[in-house]
Amino acid sequence: MVVFVIAVLGFIYIFQLNYLDDFYKASKISEMRAVETEIYNGLINDNLVEAAENASLSNEVCVRVISRNTAITGYRTDGSACALKYLNTNQISQIYNETLQNGSQMLFENYVLKRDNTRIEDLYITARIVDDGDFVSMILVSSIVAPLNPTIATIRNQLVVVSVIVIIATLILGYFIGRFVVKPFNLMIAEAKHLPDGNYCGKNVKTLISECQELNQTLIDSCDKINEAERTRKELLSNVSHDLRTPLTMIAGYGEMMIDFDEEKNDENLKVIIDEAKRLSSLVDDLLDLSKAELGRLKLNKSSIALNDLMQNVYNQYSRYLNLQHCQFVLDLDEDVIIEADEKRLKQVLYNFINNAINYNDKDEPVITLYSKIDDDQVEFGVIDNGEGIKAEDLDRVWDRYYKVDREHKRQLLGSGIGLSLAKKIIDAHGFICGAESEYGASSKFYVRAAFAQKTQGE
């Protein structure tokens, strides 16, 4: 940055000192030409006096108009730059002739006028001959264009002072930018190389720049999410491995036992093998469904279904099993309604709700309620249990894959262990709303809210 500033100052220094005089002369000549044009228009439009006075007074130039058909007189201003009054007849004739030879328009540079004790130097005169058919006139405009050597010297001194001040200010600014912007960014770049490993240390970055702070915080948050994703991945692998190992071990163990001992070849042992194989198949199916849902590839075969029939069917499938588990299973249904949904997937959601209620209910007299409730044009249905409940800080995370409120892996009595996560994906795919409510130590409720098309006939 310092080099850039010095280069810019050097360019200004050279440009101003070497070309200032030329630019000044060009500007004055352009100004005189503009006045000449204005006088010409005034002459053509019979408004000469007003045009001459206005042009000369507003532009600090001397104006004179001379007609060849009358005595040599004209209009002129009395400003300090008015030197045309010193022109004699011979000088006017000379200017006229040279202008005529030059094509009726000419610039006279550094013209010197002498009269009595007066000497005017550095005079620029523009001349223009006008022939309108009736009269032939000559428009003269003059201005003193003195060399700017003293001015250039002053500017040179000012530029030196200004350059020193600017360079010092740039050095100070560069120091602060380097310390509070460049250095923090370099630190972030260096630390960001460790971001894929989850080792970004943004606490080492100190800066006063809000954008830099925001970027650093974004990288810190990204690192936390990477670490969280890595922890989730490891937990998922651990839990899936556990759930896969257990049925595989039991299948292998019971199979070997039946091979080694003829008396163990009975229906009871075969049923254990079949149940564990089904559990293994259920886990694989849930993992595949979850993967499809996360990739947006979960297909739904929607149809119009009666909700109470679906709830009754789910109740019938679980009632015998829960009775054997000494669990009171209650069916509490409101009026029947028709909803648009994938019946198989919706059953899968309710199965997972029930399995979750079974797995986390250690009460001596467990109660699980399968319910539905109509509210205006929506219906809420789900599962309520009287289990251990969920703490408020854990409630939003129960939908995460393999998230466990007790942080200890618990072998599932039913299901695969990723049921709630899969259930949420299915509900979201339907466009329904899912939720969980809980009173810690007392009860939990997992529910679905959906708009219904109509109530069933006869209700």
C-alpha positions in Angstrom: 0.0 0.0 0.0 2.8 2.4 0.8 4.4 1.7 -2.6 1.1 2.4 -4.3 0.7 5.7 -2.4 4.2 6.8 -3.3 3.6 5.9 -6.9 0.4 8.0 -7.0 2.1 10.9 -5.4 4.9 10.7 -7.8 2.5 10.7 -10.7 0.7 13.7 -9.4 4.0 15.5 -8.7 5.3 14.9 -12.3 1.9 15.6 -13.9 1.3 18.9 -12.0 4.7 20.3 -12.4 5.4 19.4 -16.0 1.9 19.9 -17.5 0.2 22.5 -15.3 1.3 25.4 -17.4 0.1 23.7 -20.6 -3.2 22.9 -19.1 -3.6 26.4 -17.8 -3.0 27.9 -21.3 -5.3 25.4 -22.9 -8.0 26.2 -20.4 -7.7 30.0 -21.0 -7.7 29.5 -24.8 -10.8 27.4 -24.5 -12.5 30.1 -22.4 -11.6 32.7 -25.0 -13.0 30.6 -27.8 -16.3 30.2 -25.8 -16.5 34.0 -25.4 -15.8 34.5 -29.1 -18.7 32.2 -30.0 -21.0 34.0 -27.6 -20.1 37.4 -29.2 -20.6 35.9 -32.7 -24.1 34.8 -31.7 -24.8 38.2 -30.3 -23.5 39.9 -33.5 -25.7 37.7 -35.7 -28.8 38.3 -33.5 -28.3 42.0 -33.1 -27.6 41.7 -29.4 -24.0 42.6 -29.5 -23.6 45.0 -26.6 -25.3 42.8 -24.0 -23.5 39.7 -25.2 -20.1 41.5 -25.1 -20.6 42.8 -21.7 -21.9 39.6 -20.2 -19.2 37.4 -21.8 -16.3 39.7 -20.8 -17.4 40.3 -17.3 -18.3 36.7 -16.5 -15.1 35.3 -18.0 -12.5 38.0 -17.2 -11.5 38.6 -20.8 -11.4 41.7 -23.0 -13.9 41.9 -25.9 -13.8 44.2 -28.9 -15.8 44.1 -32.1 -14.6 46.2 -35.1 -16.5 46.9 -38.3 -14.6 47.5 -41.6 -17.6 49.4 -43.1 -17.5 52.2 -40.5 -15.0 54.0 -38.5 -12.7 51.8 -36.4 -14.5 51.7 -33.2 -16.0 48.9 -31.1 -17.2 47.6 -27.8 -14.8 46.8 -25.0 -14.9 46.1 -21.3 -13.0 48.1 -18.7 -11.8 45.0 -16.8 -8.1 44.6 -15.7 -7.5 42.2 -18.5 -8.8 44.6 -21.2 -5.8 45.3 -23.4 -7.4 45.6 -26.8 -7.9 49.4 -26.3 -4.2 49.8 -27.0 -4.5 48.3 -30.5 -3.8 51.0 -33.2 -5.0 51.0 -36.8 -2.0 49.3 -38.2 -2.1 46.5 -35.6 -5.8 45.9 -36.2 -5.1 45.8 -40.0 -2.3 43.4 -39.5 -4.5 41.1 -37.3 -7.3 41.3 -39.8 -5.1 40.4 -42.8 -3.4 37.5 -41.0 -6.7 36.2 -39.8 -8.2 36.4 -43.3 -5.3 34.5 -44.7 -5.7 31.9 -42.0 -9.3 31.2 -42.9 -11.2 33.9 -40.9 -10.1 32.5 -37.5 -6.8 32.7 -35.7 -5.0 32.7 -32.3 -2.2 35.1 -31.5 0.0 33.9 -28.7 2.4 36.1 -26.5 1.3 39.2 -28.3 3.1 42.4 -27.0 1.3 45.7 -26.8 3.1 49.0 -26.3 1.5 52.4 -25.8 3.1 55.4 -24.1 4.6 53.9 -20.9 2.4 50.9 -20.9 3.7 47.4 -22.0 1.5 44.4 -21.9 3.1 41.0 -22.3 1.9 37.4 -22.3 -1.2 38.5 -24.2 -3.3 35.9 -26.1 -5.7 37.2 -28.7 -8.3 35.3 -30.7 -9.6 36.9 -33.9 -12.6 35.9 -36.0 -13.9 37.6 -39.1 -17.6 37.7 -39.7 -19.2 38.5 -43.0 -23.0 38.5 -42.9 -23.5 40.1 -46.3 -24.2 43.6 -45.1 -21.3 44.1 -42.8 -17.8 42.7 -42.4 -16.8 42.6 -38.7 -13.9 41.2 -36.7 -14.4 39.8 -33.2 -11.3 40.2 -30.9 -11.1 38.5 -27.5 -8.0 38.8 -25.3 -6.7 37.5 -22.0 -3.3 37.6 -20.2 -1.9 34.1 -19.9 1.1 34.6 -17.7 3.6 31.7 -17.1 2.9 29.8 -13.9 6.5 29.4 -12.7 5.9 31.0 -9.3 2.7 29.0 -8.9 4.4 25.8 -9.9 7.1 26.5 -7.3 4.5 27.0 -4.6 2.7 23.8 -5.7 6.0 21.9 -5.6 6.6 22.9 -2.0 3.1 22.1 -1.0 3.3 18.7 -2.7 6.5 17.9 -0.8 4.8 18.7 2.5 1.6 16.9 1.6 3.5 13.9 0.3 5.4 13.6 3.6 2.1 13.8 5.6 0.4 11.3 3.3 3.2 8.8 3.5 3.4 9.0 7.3 -0.4 8.6 7.5 -0.2 5.7 5.1 2.5 4.0 7.2 0.4 4.4 10.3 -2.8 3.2 8.5 -0.8 0.3 7.0 0.4 -0.7 10.5 -3.2 -0.8 11.9 -4.5 -2.6 8.8 -1.7 -5.1 9.0 -2.3 -5.7 12.7 -6.1 -5.7 12.9 -7.0 -6.9 9.4 -4.2 -8.7 7.5 -2.7 -10.5 10.5 -6.1 -11.8 11.8 -6.9 -13.0 8.2 -3.6 -14.7 7.9 -4.2 -16.4 11.3 -7.7 -17.5 10.1 -6.2 -18.8 6.9 -3.6 -20.8 8.7 -6.1 -22.1 11.2 -8.7 -22.9 8.5 -6.3 -25.5 7.1 -7.1 -27.5 10.2 -10.8 -27.0 9.8 -11.5 -30.4 8.0 -10.0 -32.1 11.1 -12.2 -30.1 13.4 -9.2 -28.3 15.0 -9.9 -24.7 14.2 -8.7 -22.5 17.0 -10.5 -19.1 16.4 -9.8 -17.9 20.0 -6.3 -17.0 18.8 -7.7 -14.4 16.4 -8.0 -10.9 17.8 -9.4 -8.2 15.7 -11.4 -5.0 15.9 -12.9 -5.3 12.5 -16.6 -6.5 12.7 -16.5 -8.4 9.4 -13.3 -10.2 10.4 -14.9 -11.1 13.8 -18.0 -12.3 12.0 -16.0 -14.5 9.6 -14.0 -15.9 12.5 -17.2 -16.7 14.4 -18.5 -18.4 11.3 -15.4 -20.6 11.1 -15.7 -21.4 14.8 -19.4 -22.4 14.4 -18.4 -24.5 11.3 -15.7 -26.2 13.3 -18.2 -27.0 16.1 -20.7 -28.4 13.5 -17.9 -30.5 12.0 -17.0 -31.9 15.4 -20.6 -32.5 16.2 -21.1 -34.3 12.9 -18.0 -36.4 13.6 -19.3 -37.3 17.1 -22.6 -38.2 15.6 -20.9 -40.3 12.9 -18.9 -42.2 15.5 -21.9 -42.6 17.7 -24.0 -43.8 14.8 -21.3 -46.4 13.8 -21.0 -47.5 17.4 -24.7 -47.9 17.9 -25.4 -49.5 14.6 -22.5 -51.9 15.2 -24.0 -52.7 18.6 -27.4 -53.3 17.2 -26.0 -55.4 14.3 -23.7 -57.4 16.5 -26.3 -58.5 19.1 -28.7 -60.3 16.7 -25.9 -61.7 14.6 -24.3 -63.0 17.8 -27.6 -64.6 19.0 -28.3 -66.0 15.5 -24.8 -67.5 15.3 -24.9 -68.7 18.9 -28.2 -70.4 18.7 -27.4 -71.9 15.3 -24.1 -73.4 16.6 -25.9 -74.7 19.7 -28.5 -76.4 17.6 -25.8 -78.0 15.5 -23.8 -79.2 18.5 -26.7 -80.5 20.6 -29.6 -82.4 19.1 -31.8 -81.7 22.0 -31.6 -77.9 21.3 -33.2 -78.3 17.9 -36.6 -77.1 19.0 -39.2 -74.5 18.0 -38.2 -72.2 20.8 -34.6 -71.8 19.7 -35.7 -71.5 16.0 -38.1 -68.7 17.1 -35.2 -66.8 18.7 -33.2 -67.1 15.5 -36.2 -65.9 13.4 -36.9 -63.0 15.8 -33.3 -61.8 15.7 -33.2 -62.1 11.9 -36.3 -60.0 11.7 -34.8 -57.5 14.1 -31.7 -57.4 11.9 -33.8 -56.9 8.8 -35.8 -54.1 10.5 -32.6 -52.3 11.4 -31.3 -52.5 7.8 -34.6 -51.4 6.4 -34.7 -48.4 8.8 -31.2 -47.4 7.9 -32.0 -47.6 4.2 -35.2 -45.6 4.7 -33.4 -42.9 6.7 -30.7 -42.6 4.0 -33.4 -42.2 1.3 -35.2 -39.6 3.4 -32.1 -37.6 4.0 -31.3 -37.6 0.3 -34.9 -36.6 -0.5 -35.6 -39.9 -2.3 -38.3 -41.3 0.1 -41.3 -42.2 -2.0 -44.8 -41.8 -0.7 -47.8 -43.6 -2.0 -50.5 -41.3 -0.7 -54.2 -42.3 -0.6 -57.3 -41.3 1.3 -57.3 -43.3 4.5 -59.6 -43.4 7.5 -57.4 -42.5 10.5 -59.3 -44.5 13.1 -59.1 -47.6 11.0 -55.3 -47.2 10.8 -55.0 -46.5 14.6 -57.2 -49.6 15.3 -55.0 -51.7 13.1 -51.8 -50.5 14.9 -53.5 -51.1 18.3 -54.4 -54.7 17.3 -50.8 -55.4 16.3 -49.3 -54.3 19.6 -52.0 -55.1 22.1 -51.1 -58.8 22.6 -47.4 -58.1 22.9 -47.9 -55.2 25.4 -50.3 -57.3 27.5 -47.6 -60.0 27.7 -45.2 -57.2 28.9 -47.7 -56.3 31.6 -48.3 -52.9 30.0 -51.7 -51.3 29.8 -52.3 -50.3 26.2 -55.2 -47.8 25.8 -56.9 -46.7 22.6 -58.5 -43.3 22.8 -59.9 -42.1 19.5 -61.9 -39.0 18.6 -64.2 -38.8 15.5 -62.9 -40.6 12.5 -61.5 -38.4 9.7 -60.1 -38.9 6.2 -56.5 -37.8 5.6 -54.2 -38.0 2.6 -51.1 -40.0 3.5 -49.0 -43.1 2.8 -50.7 -45.7 5.1 -47.6 -47.9 5.4 -45.3 -45.0 6.2 -47.8 -43.6 8.8 -47.9 -47.0 10.5 -44.2 -46.9 10.6 -44.3 -43.6 12.4 -46.7 -44.9 15.0 -44.7 -48.1 15.5 -41.6 -46.0 16.2 -43.6 -43.9 18.7 -44.8 -47.0 20.5 -41.4 -48.6 20.5 -39.9 -45.5 22.0 -42.6 -45.5 24.7 -41.8 -49.2 25.5 -38.1 -48.8 25.6 -38.1 -45.8 28.0 -40.9 -46.8 30.4 -39.6 -48.5 33.5 -42.7 -47.9 35.7 -44.1 -50.8 37.6 -47.5 -50.2 36.0 -46.7 -48.8 32.5 -49.5 -47.2 30.5 -49.3 -46.4 26.8 -52.1 -44.5 25.1 -52.7 -44.4 21.3 -54.9 -41.4 20.7 -56.4 -39.0 18.2 -58.0 -35.6 18.8 -59.7 -33.2 16.4 -59.1 -29.5 16.6 -60.9 -27.4 14.0 -59.7 -28.6 10.6 -56.7 -30.5 12.0 -56.3 -33.8 13.7 -53.6 -34.7 16.2 -52.7 -38.3 16.8 -49.8 -40.1 18.5 -48.7 -41.8 21.6 -48.7 -40.8 25.3 -46.8 -42.8 28.0 -46.3 -42.5 31.7 -42.6 -43.2 31.5 -39.5 -41.4 32.8 -40.1 -38.3 30.7 -37.5 -36.1 29.0 -35.7 -33.0 30.3 -36.5 -29.7 28.6 -33.0 -29.3 27.2 -33.1 -32.7 25.6 -36.6 -32.4 24.1 -35.6 -30.8 20.8 -32.8 -33.4 20.2 -34.9 -36.6 20.6 -35.4 -36.5 16.8 -31.6 -36.8 16.1 -30.2 -40.1 15.0 -29.3 -42.3 18.0 -29.6 -39.4 20.4 -30.2 -40.7 23.9 -31.1 -38.7 26.9 -29.2 -41.0 29.2 -26.1 -41.0 27.0 -25.9 -44.8 27.4 -26.7 -47.1 24.6 -29.7 -49.2 25.5 -30.6 -52.3 23.5 -33.9 -51.8 21.8 -36.7 -54.2 22.8 -38.4 -53.4 19.6 -37.3 -51.4 16.5 -33.9 -50.2 15.3 -32.9 -47.3 17.5 -33.2 -44.7 14.8 -37.0 -44.7 14.9 -37.7 -41.1 15.9 -35.3 -39.7 13.4 -36.9 -41.7 10.6 -40.4 -40.9 11.9 -39.6 -37.1 11.6 -38.3 -37.5 8.1 -41.5 -39.4 7.1 -43.8 -36.8 8.7 -41.8 -33.9 7.1 -42.1 -35.6 3.7 -45.9 -35.7 4.2 -46.0 -32.0 5.0 -47.3 -32.8 8.5 -46.1 -31.4 11.8 -44.5 -33.5 14.4 -43.8 -32.6 18.0 -42.9 -33.9 21.5 -44.1 -32.8 24.9 -42.9 -34.2 28.2 -43.0 -33.7 32.0 -39.7 -35.0 33.3 -40.3 -38.0 35.6 -44.0 -38.3 34.7 -44.9 -38.6 31.0 -44.1 -38.0 27.4 -46.2 -37.4 24.3 -45.1 -37.8 20.7 -47.6 -36.6 18.1 -48.4 -35.7 14.5 -50.7 -32.9 13.4 -52.3 -33.0 10.0 -55.1 -31.3 8.1 -57.9 -33.7 7.2 -60.1 -33.7 4.2 -63.4 -34.6 5.8 -65.0 -36.6 8.6 -66.1 -40.1 7.7 -69.8 -40.8 6.9 -72.0 -41.5 9.8 -69.9 -39.6 12.4 
